[in-house]
Amino acid sequence: MFEDDNDDIVLPEKLAIFRKGKEIFDLVMKVTDLFPEDNEYLVDVKGCMLSDAAQLTVKVAGAEAASLYDLKMENAAIIRKAARDLMVQQHSLEMFGFEYVEYYKMVRVLIEEYRILFIDWVAGFDKWDYIIDRWGLFNPPGVGPFDKDPDNDIPFRGYEEDP
């Protein structure tokens, strides 16, 4: 009866962007494991880096679970911020005296690969599956926060019981 319900569900783990995010997280984990535990600044930076790296997979999964364009774009914006924050962490590592800062260049290479996958992933969002974002941030092209909601024109008479 419901055998077609799961045909269009894509498991996030199957997506190249998710796998690349996992690869970035694993590498960030290895690099941050090299931080000296007695450097309180690097310990703080480690928490931020691991949190940002985790967002690269968590938010892909969240976006894939959502169908609405604005929810997908909201997750995409969080991913973009996390990835950009990771890119600039190399400066923090240098500033706080991390001995193996050159290893972080590998993370930056992976983030650039992730960025290319991200562009294609976002381009695949269904722009017709949306509700109007009244905040105006995540509407599909051509839709504004003050537009009339087309769903308001659908007559609703309630549920009528069969006679």
MOVENGI-V481980 format. One line per field, one symbol per residue. ss: DSSP state (h for helix, s for strand, l for the rest). psi: psi as a letter, one per 30 degrees, with the letter a starting at -180 (. if undefined). Layout:
ss->???
psi->???
This chain:
ss->lllllllllllhhhlhhhhhhhhhhhhhhhhhlllllllhhhhhhhhhhhhhhhhhhhhhhhhhhlllhhhhhhhhhhhhhhhhhhhhhhhhhhhlllllhhhhhhhhhhhhhhhhhhhhhhhllllllllllllllllllllllllllhhhhllllllllll
psi->ehffegegkkkeffkeeeeeeeeeeeeeeeefffkkfgjeeeeeeeeeeeeeeeffeefeeeefflfkeeeeeeeeeeeeeeeeeeeffeeeeeeghkehffffeeeeeeeeeeeeeeeeeeffkjffillkjffgehklkfklfglkjffffjkkglkkkk.
